């Protein structure tokens, strides 16, 4: 899991977000740092 993905999970948990909330986050796309679809958002889509 990338550092960015860990931050999304930690932040979502601290904010009390559900899988649907995480799925709907508007995360920035920066090719050197993250893929087009964040792995956490892909996992959240599978849960919903």
Secondary structure, DSSP 4 states (H G I P E B T S, - for coil): --HHHHHHHHHHHHTT--HHHHHT------TTT--SS-HHHHHHHHH-
